[in-house]
């Protein structure tokens, strides 16, 4: 387990992306929030194919972060499975069902014109 005081937001982001890839999350996009807001350094947006997969991705991510880094992520919305927020401090993760992601289009809110969406 990495010591929390030595864990950078980039390290945390790498753990998040690894967990999401392992769980077959789709259309993973990372948004660099540094200099845009104080809520965190990175936002990650991804899609699960069903409500069950959305909830499972989010719960597994929270469990993995706790086990690997000691970060106690807050999970909101898991019961509905439409849109689950995982707040890991410097990295905020949104896991959506496809229709819900299309409706809210968070990427468009946070990515300025010309900003690359990192996948």
N, C-alpha and C positions, 0 to 999 in steps of 0.2 A: 504494500500500500504506500503510495506516494505521500509524503508529508504535505499537509495543507499549505503551510507557509511557503513551500517550494513549488507549488502547483501554479503555473501561469495560466492565463485564459487560453493561450494557444494549446497548452497541454490538455486542458479540459475540453476544448473544441475537438482535438484529435480523438479523445476517448469517446465523445458523443458521436462523431462521425463513424468511428469504428463500430460502435454498438448498433447504430442505425443500419449500416451496411450489413452487418451480421444478421440482423432481423429482417432483411429484405424490404426495408422501407424504400419507397419509390420517389423519384423526382426530388432528391435531396438538394436543397439550395442553402448556402450560407450567406448571411448578410453581415458585413462589417459595420458595427454600430459605433465604433470609436470615433469621437468627434461629432456624432449626431445626437446622442442622448446619453444620460447617465444611468439608464436602467441596466446596461450590461455592455460587454464588449462585442459579443456576437449573437446573432439570432440564426437559428437553423429551422427551416421549414421543410416538412416532408409529408408524404402521403402513405397511408395504409389502405389495403384493398377493401377492408370491411371494418365494422365497428369493433369486432373482436380483435382483429390485428392491430388496430389503432391503440386500443387499451393495452394489449400485450407489449407492443413496441415501447410505449411510454413507461409501463411498469418495469420492464426489463432494463430500460435505460436508467431509471432511478435506482434499481437494485445494483446494477453494474457500477454506477458512479459511487454509491456508498461503499461497495466492497473494494473497488480498485483505488479510490482516492479519498474516501472518508467524507465526501460531499453529500450532505443530506438535501437532496432536491425535493422541492415541493411539487406535487402533482395535482392539477385541477382539471375537472371535466371527464375523468376516467369512466364514471358511471354511464354517461350518455354515449361515449365512444365516437362522437362526431368530430370533436376538436378537443384534443388534450394538450394542455400546457405543462411543460416540465421546466421549472425554474431552478437552474443550477447555479444561480448567482451571476457570474460573468457570462454565462451562456444560457440563452433562453431558447427552448425548443418547442415548436408547434407541430403536432402530429394531427393531420386531417384525414377525413374520408375525402375522396376525389371531388364530390359535388360541393362539399362545404368549403374546401380549399378554393375552388373556382369561384364561389360566391364572394368570399371575403378578399381574395387576391392580396394578401399581405405583402407579397414581394413588391407589388406596384407602389404600396404606401411607403416602403422603406428604401427602395432602390431609386436613387435619383436618375434622371435621364442620362444615359451614357455609362452608368455604373455597371460593371460586369456582375452577373449573378454567378457566384462561384459554386460549382457542383463538386 
